[in-house]
Amino acid sequence: MPIIFDFKHQVPSDPVVSGFFTSEIGNIVRTYSPVCYKRWFKVPTLEKKKLQEKLLVLFVVDLSHPKIIEYVDKKMAKLYSQFRHRLHLHYLSCGTPARGRAKLPNDMIWSGRPKSHWDWLCGNV
């Protein structure tokens, strides 16, 4: 699916395609992003680039254009923050730190990440 970017408004020009694009950015962030960073800006550039390139499976988009990269990065940053918040709420719902560490989020949320990543998150609440 081609992404035609409106550089004046700095968004994809078709609102329907934009919705699909944003949804896929969210899927990629929730499924593949490294969770062992407190903020998106701490995620190494190489890791971000790998995530951005996953968009090319479904979309034809010029990831070499700085404005498009800026748009994708802002979306990923927001969605990363929301995802980490959701993980934090799961941790809090366990009641105690010990139970929080012992109970991984369900696989729909956790996507098979290593337990060591959950331990890191629990230790850096």
Residue pairs with C-beta under 8 A, 6 or more apart in sequence:
1 17
1 20
1 58
1 59
1 60
2 17
2 59
2 60
2 61
3 12
3 17
3 21
3 59
3 60
3 61
3 68
4 12
4 13
4 14
4 17
5 11
5 12
5 13
5 61
5 62
5 65
5 67
5 68
5 71
6 12
6 13
7 67
10 67
10 70
10 71
11 18
11 71
12 18
12 21
20 58
21 55
21 59
21 61
22 75
24 55
24 58
24 59
25 55
25 72
25 75
25 76
25 79
26 75
26 79
28 51
28 54
28 55
28 76
29 51
29 76
29 79
29 80
29 83
30 79
30 83
30 109
30 111
31 111
32 50
32 51
32 54
32 111
33 43
33 47
33 51
33 76
33 80
33 83
34 43
34 47
34 117
35 83
35 84
35 87
35 113
35 117
35 120
35 121
36 117
36 120
36 121
37 43
38 124
39 81
40 73
40 76
40 77
40 80
40 81
41 77
43 80
48 73
48 76
51 76
52 63
52 69
52 72
52 73
52 76
53 63
55 61
55 63
55 72
56 63
61 68
62 68
63 69
63 72
84 121
86 109
87 105
87 109
87 121
88 121
88 125
90 103
90 105
90 109
91 100
91 121
91 122
91 125
92 100
94 100
94 102
94 103
97 122
97 125
100 122
101 118
101 119
101 122
104 110
104 115
104 118
105 118
110 118
